[in-house]
Amino acid sequence: MKFRQSLLVVLVVPLLVNCGSEPTLLEKIKHEGELRVLTRPGPTTFYKASDSYGGVEFELASLFAQHLGVALVMTPETDVRTIYSKLANGEAHLAAAGLIKDPSRSDKIAYGSAYQWVRPQLVYRYNHNRANSLQQAAASQVEVHRHSVHARLLRAKQQAIPDLVWDESKRTPFELLERVWLGQLDYTIANDNDIEVGLKVFPELRVAETLSEPVPLAWAFKQNEDASLLREAVKFTEYLKETRQLDQIVDRYYAGHHEFDYVGTKRFLRHTRSRLPKYEKIFIEAATQYQLPWQLLAAMGYQESHWNPKAVSPTGVRGIMMLTRKTAFDMGFENRIKPENSIFGGAKYFKRIKRQISDQVLEPDRTWLALAAYNVGIGHVEDAQDLTATLGGDPNKWIDVRKHLPLLKQEKWYTDTKYGKARGDEAVLYVENIRTYHDILLATTNTDSKWRDNTKEITITPNDIVPVSMQKISGLDKRFLDIKESPITYIQ
């Protein structure tokens, strides 16, 4: 499907005062109060889920617009050629669309600083096809997005594999992955970051071959003499790298940092069909009452008990949310086996834990730390935060704290903590599992699934548009005023 709608984000628009000289493109954007951005729909770029928007490209573009003090107009297009054509024609200021830097377009397109590196890979479905290389798949049905770097990569490979044939279409990377998963297509080429996310709902996908060294993703701009916007975007990206805000945004979208668990994912998907429908309404009601995402609460319930109301642990915790007798009583419930009591009790308890987290911890880190505390106790999480600060990390960022939680098992470290020894490694796995389950539930239970063509024409207020992980950037560090990008290796 084609996306022809625009997403208007209303932020703060400053007044620009010119003193006679011809304004630069950057000055014009600030004066007009609008940054026009082209993107592609998908879970790693831009999507709508429930009443919010997400995607790495969406968050980065929103932050950039926020930094410039202008509105953001984000227009999704499924076709790469359309994106580049509109950009070259001046119909947008930049494209933030998960684009691999393509030197063949250098006459019309300039690229910003690389913000992520990916590897194009040949993908097939387990138990349906199996090739160890592109050469072995040459006679099979291969399809890639038309006019993409992946198509150009195949043309380059054809010199060594003369019988290699393929089809090119307008289908998005995730539509192609789904076709492979459904058995409608033998192979496609996708970037490893897209495959990593795709495995959460298409667990039978497998990689046959990595087709190149890592290549950079970057924003694209119209090639012209006025590079003021491009220079500002490069400084902005380097600033996000230096302050590790880029790491935190990317981390948010690639939850599940442990090795992919095929058996566990298949079991979870099976249970979402057989068990979740019995309790989904209760999760939604409890989440609504305590102002939590219901998919997150359901993911917690699955991690705790696999949605089994009769579950019991060796330590005596019981029920879907695995509450202790004391916790259930403190939350106002005596019968913790009853699903309604367990789910409402777990939601209330989790909400209480979130309030105990330091005010200096912003979302989504606040949620991740609260999840860890639900598992291992708020005291041990505070110990891990103190340890993180001692070892030079940021105690308010989950990306840093999760590296130090496992140290609480080691006598060398826990002897100097307030609350002592803890199974910090299990708490980390607990959080990452829930993040993965939450992502899958967003993709499979939402009518506004981030995997589908679901973006409609809409105007959003500032409070609605800014994702919870964002922090306002008031200005760039002077160190980045003269930043120059290092050389990039391209796919030839």
The 8 nearest C-alpha neighbors of each residue, nearest first, counted from 0:
[[1, 2, 452, 77, 170, 169, 76, 171],
 [2, 0, 77, 3, 76, 78, 75, 452],
 [1, 3, 76, 75, 4, 77, 0, 74],
 [4, 2, 1, 5, 76, 75, 74, 456],
 [3, 5, 456, 2, 74, 455, 6, 75],
 [6, 4, 74, 73, 456, 7, 72, 3],
 [5, 7, 73, 72, 457, 74, 456, 458],
 [8, 6, 72, 458, 71, 5, 459, 9],
 [7, 9, 71, 70, 459, 72, 10, 6],
 [8, 10, 70, 460, 461, 7, 459, 71],
 [9, 11, 70, 461, 69, 8, 12, 68],
 [10, 12, 68, 69, 13, 70, 9, 65],
 [13, 11, 69, 32, 68, 10, 14, 70],
 [14, 12, 68, 15, 11, 29, 30, 32],
 [15, 13, 30, 16, 12, 29, 32, 31],
 [16, 14, 30, 13, 17, 29, 26, 27],
 [15, 17, 14, 18, 30, 26, 19, 22],
 [18, 16, 19, 15, 20, 22, 21, 26],
 [17, 19, 20, 16, 21, 22, 15, 26],
 [18, 20, 17, 21, 22, 16, 23, 15],
 [21, 19, 18, 22, 17, 23, 16, 26],
 [20, 22, 23, 19, 17, 18, 26, 24],
 [23, 21, 26, 20, 27, 24, 17, 25],
 [22, 24, 26, 25, 27, 227, 21, 225],
 [25, 23, 27, 26, 227, 28, 228, 225],
 [24, 26, 228, 28, 23, 27, 227, 29],
 [27, 25, 23, 29, 24, 28, 22, 30],
 [26, 28, 30, 24, 25, 29, 31, 23],
 [29, 27, 31, 25, 30, 26, 32, 33],
 [28, 30, 32, 26, 27, 31, 69, 25],
 [29, 31, 15, 27, 32, 28, 14, 26],
 [32, 30, 28, 29, 33, 27, 12, 69],
 [33, 31, 69, 29, 12, 30, 70, 28],
 [32, 34, 70, 69, 31, 71, 28, 35],
 [33, 35, 71, 70, 72, 28, 36, 64],
 [36, 34, 72, 91, 92, 71, 73, 33],
 [35, 37, 73, 93, 94, 91, 92, 72],
 [38, 36, 94, 74, 73, 75, 95, 93],
 [37, 39, 96, 75, 95, 94, 74, 76],
 [40, 38, 75, 96, 76, 77, 44, 45],
 [41, 39, 45, 46, 75, 44, 77, 38],
 [40, 42, 44, 45, 43, 46, 450, 449],
 [41, 43, 449, 44, 54, 450, 46, 45],
 [42, 44, 54, 41, 55, 45, 193, 252],
 [43, 45, 54, 56, 55, 41, 42, 40],
 [46, 44, 54, 40, 57, 41, 53, 56],
 [47, 45, 449, 53, 52, 41, 40, 42],
 [46, 48, 52, 449, 51, 447, 454, 53],
 [47, 49, 447, 448, 51, 449, 52, 50],
 [48, 50, 447, 51, 47, 445, 446, 448],
 [51, 49, 48, 52, 47, 463, 447, 464],
 [52, 50, 48, 49, 47, 53, 463, 464],
 [53, 51, 47, 46, 48, 464, 50, 45],
 [52, 54, 46, 45, 57, 47, 58, 51],
 [53, 55, 45, 44, 43, 57, 56, 42],
 [54, 56, 44, 58, 57, 43, 59, 249],
 [57, 55, 44, 59, 54, 58, 95, 60],
 [56, 58, 54, 60, 45, 55, 59, 53],
 [59, 57, 61, 55, 56, 60, 62, 54],
 [58, 60, 62, 56, 61, 57, 55, 63],
 [59, 61, 63, 57, 62, 58, 56, 64],
 [62, 60, 58, 64, 63, 59, 57, 65],
 [61, 63, 65, 59, 60, 64, 66, 58],
 [62, 64, 66, 60, 65, 61, 59, 67],
 [65, 63, 67, 61, 66, 69, 62, 71],
 [64, 66, 62, 68, 63, 67, 61, 69],
 [65, 67, 63, 64, 68, 472, 62, 473],
 [68, 66, 64, 65, 69, 63, 29, 12],
 [67, 69, 65, 11, 12, 66, 64, 13],
 [70, 68, 32, 12, 33, 64, 67, 11],
 [71, 69, 33, 9, 10, 8, 32, 34],
 [70, 72, 8, 34, 33, 7, 64, 73],
 [71, 73, 7, 35, 6, 8, 36, 34],
 [72, 74, 36, 6, 5, 37, 71, 35],
 [73, 75, 5, 37, 38, 4, 6, 36],
 [76, 74, 38, 39, 2, 37, 40, 73],
 [77, 75, 2, 39, 78, 38, 1, 82],
 [76, 78, 39, 1, 171, 2, 79, 40],
 [77, 79, 81, 80, 169, 76, 82, 171],
 [80, 78, 82, 81, 83, 147, 77, 146],
 [81, 79, 83, 82, 78, 84, 146, 147],
 [82, 80, 84, 78, 79, 83, 85, 76],
 [83, 81, 79, 85, 80, 84, 86, 78],
 [82, 84, 86, 80, 81, 85, 87, 79],
 [85, 83, 81, 87, 86, 82, 80, 88],
 [86, 84, 88, 90, 82, 87, 83, 81],
 [85, 87, 83, 89, 88, 91, 84, 90],
 [88, 86, 84, 221, 89, 85, 83, 107],
 [89, 87, 85, 86, 90, 84, 221, 91],
 [88, 90, 86, 91, 87, 85, 92, 221],
 [89, 91, 85, 88, 86, 92, 87, 35],
 [92, 90, 35, 86, 89, 93, 36, 37],
 [93, 91, 35, 36, 34, 220, 89, 86],
 [92, 94, 220, 36, 219, 91, 37, 95],
 [93, 95, 37, 219, 36, 218, 96, 38],
 [96, 94, 218, 38, 56, 37, 97, 93],
 [95, 97, 38, 39, 98, 94, 44, 56],
 [96, 98, 216, 95, 44, 99, 217, 56],
 [99, 97, 216, 96, 217, 100, 218, 95],
 [100, 98, 216, 215, 101, 217, 97, 214],
 [99, 101, 216, 215, 98, 217, 102, 110],
 [100, 102, 103, 104, 99, 148, 489, 105],
 [103, 101, 105, 104, 100, 489, 491, 490],
 [104, 102, 101, 105, 106, 491, 108, 100],
 [105, 103, 102, 106, 108, 107, 101, 109],
 [104, 106, 108, 102, 107, 103, 109, 101],
 [107, 105, 104, 108, 222, 103, 109, 102],
 [108, 106, 222, 105, 104, 221, 87, 109],
 [107, 109, 222, 221, 105, 104, 220, 106],
 [110, 108, 222, 220, 219, 221, 105, 111],
 [111, 109, 219, 218, 220, 217, 108, 100],
 [110, 112, 218, 233, 217, 229, 219, 113],
 [111, 113, 233, 217, 114, 484, 236, 110],
 [114, 112, 217, 215, 216, 115, 111, 116],
 [115, 113, 217, 216, 112, 236, 116, 215],
 [114, 116, 216, 113, 215, 117, 217, 214],
 [117, 115, 215, 214, 213, 216, 114, 118],
 [116, 118, 213, 214, 190, 191, 215, 192],
 [117, 119, 213, 190, 191, 212, 120, 214],
 [120, 118, 190, 189, 210, 209, 191, 211],
 [119, 121, 209, 188, 210, 189, 208, 190],
 [120, 122, 188, 208, 207, 206, 187, 209],
 [123, 121, 206, 187, 186, 205, 207, 188],
 [122, 124, 186, 205, 204, 185, 128, 179],
 [125, 123, 204, 127, 203, 180, 205, 128],
 [124, 126, 203, 127, 204, 205, 128, 123],
 [127, 125, 128, 124, 129, 203, 123, 204],
 [126, 128, 124, 125, 129, 182, 123, 185],
 [129, 127, 124, 126, 123, 125, 185, 130],
 [128, 130, 131, 123, 127, 207, 125, 126],
 [131, 129, 132, 135, 136, 207, 128, 133],
 [132, 130, 207, 208, 135, 129, 133, 136],
 [131, 133, 134, 135, 208, 130, 207, 136],
 [132, 134, 136, 135, 137, 208, 121, 131],
 [133, 135, 137, 132, 136, 160, 163, 130],
 [134, 136, 132, 133, 130, 137, 131, 138],
 [135, 137, 133, 139, 134, 138, 130, 132],
 [138, 136, 163, 134, 139, 135, 133, 162],
 [137, 139, 136, 163, 140, 164, 162, 135],
 [140, 138, 136, 137, 141, 185, 186, 164],
 [139, 141, 185, 184, 186, 165, 142, 138],
 [142, 140, 186, 165, 187, 185, 139, 166],
 [141, 143, 166, 187, 165, 167, 186, 140],
 [144, 142, 167, 187, 188, 145, 150, 166],
 [143, 145, 168, 167, 169, 147, 170, 171],
 [144, 146, 167, 168, 147, 169, 143, 150],
 [145, 147, 80, 150, 144, 79, 148, 151],
 [148, 146, 149, 150, 145, 144, 79, 151],
 [147, 149, 151, 150, 152, 101, 146, 99],
 [150, 148, 152, 147, 151, 153, 188, 143],
 [151, 149, 153, 147, 152, 148, 146, 143],
 [152, 150, 148, 154, 153, 149, 155, 147],
 [151, 153, 149, 155, 150, 154, 148, 156],
 [154, 152, 156, 150, 155, 151, 157, 149],
 [153, 155, 151, 157, 152, 156, 150, 158],
 [154, 156, 152, 153, 157, 158, 151, 491],
 [157, 155, 153, 158, 154, 159, 160, 152],
 [158, 156, 160, 154, 161, 159, 155, 163],
 [157, 159, 156, 160, 161, 155, 154, 163],
 [158, 160, 157, 156, 161, 155, 134, 163],
 [159, 161, 157, 163, 158, 162, 156, 134],
 [162, 160, 157, 163, 158, 159, 164, 156],
 [163, 161, 160, 137, 164, 138, 157, 134],
 [164, 162, 137, 161, 160, 157, 138, 165],
 [165, 163, 137, 162, 138, 166, 141, 140],
 [164, 166, 141, 142, 140, 167, 163, 143],
 [165, 167, 142, 141, 143, 168, 164, 140],
 [166, 168, 145, 143, 144, 142, 165, 169],
 [169, 167, 145, 144, 170, 143, 166, 142],
 [168, 170, 78, 144, 145, 171, 77, 167],
 [169, 171, 168, 174, 144, 175, 172, 77],
 [170, 172, 174, 173, 77, 175, 169, 144],
 [173, 171, 175, 174, 176, 189, 170, 144],
 [174, 172, 176, 175, 171, 177, 41, 197],
 [173, 175, 177, 171, 176, 172, 170, 178],
 [176, 174, 178, 172, 173, 177, 170, 171],
 [177, 175, 173, 179, 178, 174, 180, 172],
 [176, 178, 180, 174, 175, 179, 173, 181],
 [179, 177, 175, 183, 181, 180, 176, 184],
 [180, 178, 184, 182, 176, 177, 181, 183],
 [179, 181, 177, 178, 182, 124, 201, 176],
 [182, 180, 178, 179, 183, 177, 184, 124],
 [181, 183, 179, 180, 184, 178, 185, 127],
 [184, 182, 178, 181, 179, 185, 180, 177],
 [183, 185, 179, 182, 178, 186, 140, 141],
 [184, 186, 140, 179, 141, 123, 139, 128],
 [187, 185, 141, 123, 122, 184, 179, 140],
 [186, 188, 142, 122, 141, 143, 121, 189],
 [189, 187, 121, 120, 122, 143, 119, 149],
 [190, 188, 119, 120, 191, 172, 187, 193],
 [189, 191, 119, 118, 193, 192, 117, 120],
 [190, 192, 194, 118, 193, 117, 195, 119],
 [193, 191, 195, 194, 190, 117, 196, 43],
 [194, 192, 196, 190, 191, 195, 197, 189],
 [195, 193, 197, 191, 196, 192, 198, 190],
 [196, 194, 192, 193, 197, 198, 191, 199],
 [195, 197, 193, 194, 198, 199, 192, 253],
 [198, 196, 194, 199, 195, 201, 200, 193],
 [199, 197, 202, 201, 200, 196, 195, 194],
 [198, 200, 197, 196, 201, 439, 202, 264],
 [201, 199, 198, 197, 202, 439, 442, 443],
 [200, 202, 198, 203, 197, 199, 204, 180],
 [201, 203, 198, 204, 200, 199, 261, 264],
 [204, 202, 125, 124, 201, 205, 180, 198],
 [205, 203, 124, 202, 123, 125, 201, 180],
 [204, 206, 123, 122, 124, 125, 203, 207],
 [207, 205, 122, 121, 208, 123, 120, 204],
 [206, 208, 131, 121, 122, 130, 132, 205],
 [209, 207, 121, 132, 120, 206, 210, 131],
 [208, 210, 120, 211, 119, 121, 118, 207],
 [211, 209, 120, 119, 208, 121, 212, 118],
 [212, 210, 209, 118, 119, 213, 490, 214],
 [211, 213, 118, 214, 210, 209, 490, 119],
 [214, 212, 118, 117, 116, 211, 215, 119],
 [213, 215, 116, 117, 489, 118, 212, 99],
 [216, 214, 116, 113, 99, 115, 100, 217],
 [215, 217, 99, 98, 115, 113, 97, 116],
 [218, 216, 113, 111, 112, 114, 98, 110],
 [217, 219, 95, 111, 94, 110, 93, 220],
 [218, 220, 110, 94, 93, 109, 111, 217],
 [221, 219, 93, 109, 108, 110, 222, 94],
 [220, 222, 108, 87, 86, 109, 107, 223],
 [221, 223, 108, 107, 109, 220, 106, 224],
 [224, 222, 225, 221, 226, 107, 109, 108],
 [223, 225, 226, 222, 227, 221, 24, 23],
 [224, 226, 223, 227, 24, 23, 228, 222],
 [225, 227, 229, 228, 224, 230, 223, 24],
 [226, 228, 230, 229, 25, 225, 24, 231],
 [229, 227, 25, 231, 230, 226, 232, 24],
 [228, 230, 232, 226, 231, 227, 233, 111],
 [231, 229, 233, 227, 232, 228, 226, 234],
 [230, 232, 228, 234, 229, 233, 235, 227],
 [233, 231, 235, 229, 230, 234, 236, 228],
 [232, 234, 230, 236, 112, 235, 231, 111],
 [235, 233, 231, 237, 232, 479, 236, 238],
 [234, 236, 232, 238, 233, 237, 231, 239],
 [237, 235, 239, 233, 238, 234, 232, 240],
 [236, 238, 240, 234, 239, 235, 241, 233],
 [237, 239, 235, 241, 236, 240, 234, 242],
 [240, 238, 244, 245, 236, 242, 237, 241],
 [241, 239, 243, 237, 238, 245, 242, 236],
 [240, 242, 238, 243, 239, 237, 244, 245],
 [241, 243, 239, 244, 240, 238, 245, 237],
 [244, 242, 240, 246, 245, 241, 239, 247],
 [243, 245, 239, 247, 246, 242, 248, 240],
 [244, 246, 239, 248, 243, 240, 247, 249],
 [247, 245, 243, 249, 244, 248, 250, 240],
 [246, 248, 250, 244, 245, 249, 251, 243],
 [249, 247, 245, 251, 250, 246, 244, 55],
 [248, 250, 246, 251, 252, 247, 245, 55],
 [251, 249, 247, 253, 248, 252, 246, 254],
 [250, 252, 248, 249, 253, 254, 247, 363],
 [253, 251, 250, 249, 254, 248, 55, 43],
 [252, 254, 250, 251, 249, 255, 196, 256],
 [253, 255, 434, 435, 252, 256, 251, 431],
 [256, 254, 431, 435, 257, 432, 434, 253],
 [255, 257, 254, 431, 258, 253, 259, 428],
 [256, 258, 255, 259, 431, 428, 260, 432],
 [257, 259, 260, 256, 255, 261, 195, 428],
 [258, 260, 261, 257, 255, 198, 256, 264],
 [261, 259, 263, 262, 264, 258, 257, 265],
 [260, 262, 264, 263, 202, 265, 259, 203],
 [263, 261, 265, 264, 260, 266, 267, 202],
 [264, 262, 266, 260, 265, 261, 267, 268],
 [263, 265, 267, 261, 266, 262, 260, 268],
 [264, 266, 268, 262, 267, 263, 261, 269],
 [267, 265, 269, 263, 264, 268, 270, 262],
 [266, 268, 264, 270, 269, 265, 263, 271],
 [269, 267, 271, 265, 270, 266, 264, 272],
 [268, 270, 266, 267, 272, 271, 265, 273],
 [269, 271, 273, 267, 274, 272, 268, 266],
 [272, 270, 275, 268, 269, 273, 274, 267],
 [273, 271, 270, 269, 274, 275, 268, 276],
 [272, 274, 270, 271, 275, 269, 276, 277],
 [275, 273, 270, 276, 271, 277, 272, 306],
 [274, 276, 271, 277, 278, 279, 273, 272],
 [277, 275, 279, 278, 274, 272, 273, 271],
 [278, 276, 275, 274, 279, 280, 273, 281],
 [277, 279, 281, 275, 276, 280, 282, 274],
 [280, 278, 282, 276, 281, 275, 277, 283],
 [279, 281, 283, 282, 278, 284, 277, 276],
 [280, 282, 284, 278, 283, 279, 285, 339],
 [283, 281, 279, 285, 280, 284, 293, 286],
 [282, 284, 293, 280, 286, 281, 285, 287],
 [283, 285, 281, 287, 286, 282, 280, 288],
 [286, 284, 288, 282, 343, 287, 283, 281],
 [285, 287, 291, 293, 283, 289, 288, 284],
 [288, 286, 290, 284, 285, 289, 283, 291],
 [287, 289, 285, 286, 290, 284, 291, 283],
 [290, 288, 286, 287, 291, 285, 347, 346],
 [291, 289, 287, 286, 288, 292, 285, 350],
 [290, 292, 286, 289, 293, 287, 296, 295],
 [293, 291, 295, 294, 286, 296, 290, 287],
 [292, 294, 286, 296, 283, 295, 282, 291],
 [295, 293, 297, 296, 292, 437, 440, 298],
 [296, 294, 298, 437, 292, 293, 297, 299],
 [295, 297, 293, 299, 298, 294, 300, 292],
 [296, 298, 300, 294, 299, 295, 293, 282],
 [297, 299, 295, 301, 436, 437, 433, 300],
 [300, 298, 296, 302, 297, 301, 433, 303],
 [301, 299, 297, 320, 303, 298, 302, 319],
 [300, 302, 305, 306, 298, 304, 303, 299],
 [301, 303, 299, 300, 304, 305, 298, 433],
 [302, 304, 300, 301, 320, 321, 299, 305],
 [303, 305, 306, 319, 307, 301, 310, 302],
 [304, 306, 301, 307, 302, 303, 300, 319],
 [307, 305, 301, 304, 319, 300, 308, 274],
 [306, 308, 304, 310, 309, 305, 319, 318],
 [309, 307, 318, 319, 310, 338, 336, 306],
 [310, 308, 307, 318, 336, 311, 317, 319],
 [309, 311, 318, 307, 308, 317, 304, 319],
 [310, 312, 317, 316, 315, 309, 318, 313],
 [311, 313, 315, 314, 316, 317, 310, 321],
 [314, 312, 315, 311, 316, 317, 310, 321],
 [315, 313, 312, 316, 311, 323, 317, 321],
 [314, 316, 312, 313, 311, 317, 323, 324],
 [317, 315, 323, 321, 322, 312, 311, 314],
 [318, 316, 321, 311, 322, 310, 315, 312],
 [317, 319, 308, 321, 336, 310, 309, 320],
 [318, 320, 308, 304, 306, 307, 321, 300],
 [319, 321, 300, 318, 345, 341, 322, 303],
 [322, 320, 317, 318, 316, 319, 303, 323],
 [323, 321, 316, 317, 320, 327, 326, 324],
 [322, 324, 316, 326, 325, 327, 317, 315],
 [323, 325, 327, 326, 328, 322, 316, 335],
 [324, 326, 328, 323, 327, 329, 322, 330],
 [327, 325, 329, 323, 328, 324, 322, 330],
 [326, 328, 330, 332, 324, 325, 329, 322],
 [327, 329, 332, 331, 325, 330, 326, 333],
 [330, 328, 326, 331, 327, 325, 332, 324],
 [331, 329, 327, 328, 344, 332, 326, 347],
 [332, 330, 328, 329, 327, 333, 344, 326],
 [333, 331, 328, 327, 334, 330, 340, 335],
 [332, 334, 328, 335, 327, 331, 324, 340],
 [333, 335, 336, 332, 337, 340, 327, 341],
 [334, 336, 341, 337, 340, 333, 318, 327],
 [337, 335, 318, 334, 308, 338, 309, 341],
 [336, 338, 340, 335, 339, 334, 341, 308],
 [339, 337, 341, 340, 308, 342, 336, 319],
 [340, 338, 342, 341, 337, 343, 281, 344],
 [341, 339, 343, 337, 338, 342, 344, 335],
 [340, 342, 344, 338, 335, 339, 320, 343],
 [341, 343, 345, 339, 344, 340, 320, 338],
 [344, 342, 346, 285, 340, 345, 341, 339],
 [345, 343, 341, 347, 342, 346, 330, 340],
 [344, 346, 348, 342, 343, 347, 320, 341],
 [345, 347, 343, 349, 344, 348, 342, 350],
 [348, 346, 350, 344, 345, 349, 343, 351],
 [347, 349, 351, 345, 350, 346, 344, 352],
 [350, 348, 352, 346, 351, 347, 345, 353],
 [349, 351, 353, 347, 348, 352, 346, 354],
 [352, 350, 348, 354, 349, 353, 347, 355],
 [353, 351, 349, 355, 354, 350, 369, 348],
 [352, 354, 350, 369, 355, 356, 351, 349],
 [353, 355, 351, 352, 356, 350, 357, 358],
 [356, 354, 352, 353, 357, 351, 377, 369],
 [355, 357, 353, 354, 358, 352, 365, 369],
 [356, 358, 359, 360, 355, 354, 395, 365],
 [359, 357, 360, 356, 361, 354, 355, 365],
 [358, 360, 357, 361, 395, 356, 365, 394],
 [361, 359, 395, 358, 365, 357, 364, 362],
 [362, 360, 365, 364, 363, 359, 468, 358],
 [363, 361, 364, 365, 468, 467, 366, 360],
 [362, 364, 468, 365, 366, 467, 361, 367],
 [365, 363, 362, 367, 397, 366, 396, 361],
 [364, 366, 362, 368, 363, 360, 361, 367],
 [365, 367, 369, 364, 363, 368, 370, 362],
 [366, 368, 364, 370, 369, 365, 371, 397],
 [369, 367, 371, 365, 370, 366, 364, 372],
 [368, 370, 372, 366, 353, 371, 367, 352],
 [371, 369, 373, 367, 372, 368, 430, 366],
 [370, 372, 368, 374, 426, 369, 373, 430],
 [371, 373, 376, 377, 369, 375, 374, 370],
 [374, 372, 370, 371, 376, 375, 369, 349],
 [375, 373, 371, 372, 426, 376, 370, 429],
 [374, 376, 372, 373, 371, 426, 379, 377],
 [377, 375, 372, 378, 379, 373, 374, 380],
 [376, 378, 372, 380, 379, 381, 375, 352],
 [379, 377, 381, 380, 376, 418, 382, 372],
 [380, 378, 382, 381, 377, 376, 418, 383],
 [379, 381, 383, 377, 382, 378, 372, 384],
 [380, 382, 384, 378, 383, 379, 385, 377],
 [383, 381, 379, 385, 380, 384, 416, 386],
 [384, 382, 386, 380, 404, 381, 385, 387],
 [383, 385, 394, 381, 387, 386, 382, 400],
 [386, 384, 382, 388, 387, 383, 381, 389],
 [385, 387, 383, 389, 384, 388, 382, 390],
 [386, 388, 384, 392, 390, 385, 389, 394],
 [387, 389, 392, 385, 391, 394, 386, 390],
 [390, 388, 386, 387, 391, 385, 392, 384],
 [391, 389, 387, 388, 392, 386, 385, 403],
 [390, 392, 388, 389, 387, 393, 386, 394],
 [393, 391, 387, 388, 399, 390, 394, 389],
 [392, 394, 395, 396, 388, 399, 387, 391],
 [395, 393, 384, 388, 387, 396, 400, 392],
 [394, 396, 360, 393, 359, 397, 364, 384],
 [397, 395, 398, 399, 393, 394, 364, 400],
 [396, 398, 400, 399, 364, 401, 368, 367],
 [397, 399, 396, 401, 400, 247, 402, 250],
 [400, 398, 397, 401, 402, 396, 392, 393],
 [399, 401, 397, 403, 402, 387, 398, 384],
 [400, 402, 404, 403, 399, 397, 398, 427],
 [403, 401, 400, 399, 404, 405, 398, 387],
 [402, 404, 400, 406, 401, 405, 387, 383],
 [403, 405, 423, 383, 401, 406, 407, 402],
 [406, 404, 423, 424, 407, 403, 408, 422],
 [407, 405, 408, 409, 403, 404, 412, 423],
 [406, 408, 413, 421, 405, 420, 409, 423],
 [409, 407, 406, 421, 420, 422, 405, 423],
 [408, 410, 406, 411, 407, 412, 413, 420],
 [411, 409, 413, 412, 414, 408, 420, 407],
 [412, 410, 409, 413, 414, 415, 406, 407],
 [411, 413, 410, 409, 414, 407, 406, 415],
 [412, 414, 407, 419, 416, 410, 420, 415],
 [415, 413, 416, 412, 410, 419, 411, 420],
 [416, 414, 413, 412, 417, 419, 411, 410],
 [417, 415, 413, 419, 414, 418, 382, 412],
 [418, 416, 419, 382, 415, 378, 379, 413],
 [417, 419, 416, 379, 378, 420, 382, 413],
 [420, 418, 413, 416, 417, 414, 421, 407],
 [419, 421, 413, 407, 408, 418, 422, 410],
 [420, 422, 407, 423, 408, 419, 379, 375],
 [423, 421, 425, 424, 408, 426, 407, 405],
 [422, 424, 405, 404, 426, 425, 421, 407],
 [423, 425, 405, 427, 426, 422, 404, 428],
 [424, 426, 428, 423, 427, 422, 429, 405],
 [425, 427, 429, 423, 371, 424, 428, 374],
 [428, 426, 424, 430, 429, 425, 401, 431],
 [427, 429, 425, 431, 426, 430, 432, 424],
 [428, 430, 426, 432, 427, 431, 425, 433],
 [431, 429, 433, 427, 432, 428, 370, 371],
 [430, 432, 255, 434, 428, 433, 429, 254],
 [433, 431, 435, 429, 434, 430, 428, 255],
 [434, 432, 436, 430, 435, 298, 431, 437],
 [433, 435, 431, 437, 432, 254, 436, 438],
 [434, 436, 438, 432, 255, 433, 437, 254],
 [437, 435, 433, 439, 298, 438, 434, 440],
 [436, 438, 434, 440, 295, 298, 435, 439],
 [439, 437, 435, 441, 436, 440, 434, 442],
 [438, 440, 442, 436, 441, 437, 199, 443],
 [439, 441, 443, 437, 442, 438, 444, 294],
 [442, 440, 438, 439, 445, 443, 444, 437],
 [441, 443, 439, 448, 440, 449, 444, 450],
 [442, 444, 440, 441, 445, 439, 448, 200],
 [445, 443, 440, 441, 442, 446, 448, 439],
 [446, 444, 448, 447, 441, 443, 442, 49],
 [445, 447, 448, 444, 49, 48, 443, 453],
 [448, 446, 48, 445, 49, 453, 47, 449],
 [449, 447, 445, 442, 450, 446, 48, 451],
 [448, 450, 46, 42, 451, 47, 48, 442],
 [451, 449, 448, 41, 42, 442, 452, 173],
 [450, 452, 453, 449, 448, 41, 447, 40],
 [451, 453, 454, 0, 450, 40, 2, 449],
 [452, 454, 451, 447, 455, 47, 448, 449],
 [455, 453, 47, 452, 456, 46, 4, 2],
 [456, 454, 457, 453, 4, 5, 6, 2],
 [455, 457, 4, 5, 6, 454, 458, 7],
 [456, 458, 6, 455, 459, 7, 5, 4],
 [459, 457, 7, 6, 8, 460, 456, 9],
 [458, 460, 8, 464, 463, 7, 457, 9],
 [459, 461, 463, 462, 9, 464, 8, 458],
 [462, 460, 464, 463, 10, 9, 465, 459],
 [463, 461, 460, 464, 465, 459, 466, 10],
 [464, 462, 460, 461, 465, 459, 51, 466],
 [463, 465, 461, 462, 459, 466, 460, 8],
 [464, 466, 463, 462, 461, 467, 469, 61],
 [467, 465, 468, 469, 464, 58, 53, 52],
 [466, 468, 362, 469, 363, 465, 361, 470],
 [467, 469, 362, 363, 466, 470, 361, 248],
 [470, 468, 467, 466, 471, 465, 62, 58],
 [469, 471, 472, 468, 62, 467, 361, 244],
 [470, 472, 473, 469, 65, 62, 66, 474],
 [471, 473, 66, 474, 470, 65, 62, 475],
 [474, 472, 471, 66, 475, 65, 67, 470],
 [475, 473, 472, 476, 66, 67, 477, 235],
 [476, 474, 477, 238, 235, 479, 473, 234],
 [475, 477, 478, 479, 474, 238, 480, 234],
 [476, 478, 479, 480, 475, 481, 474, 234],
 [477, 479, 476, 480, 481, 482, 475, 238],
 [480, 478, 482, 477, 234, 481, 476, 238],
 [479, 481, 477, 478, 482, 234, 476, 475],
 [482, 480, 479, 483, 478, 234, 477, 230],
 [481, 483, 479, 480, 234, 484, 478, 233],
 [484, 482, 481, 485, 233, 479, 234, 112],
 [483, 485, 112, 486, 482, 233, 487, 113],
 [484, 486, 487, 483, 112, 113, 482, 488],
 [487, 485, 484, 488, 483, 489, 112, 113],
 [488, 486, 489, 485, 215, 214, 484, 113],
 [489, 487, 214, 486, 490, 215, 213, 212],
 [490, 488, 491, 214, 487, 100, 101, 102],
 [489, 491, 488, 214, 152, 211, 101, 148],
 [490, 489, 152, 155, 102, 151, 488, 101]]
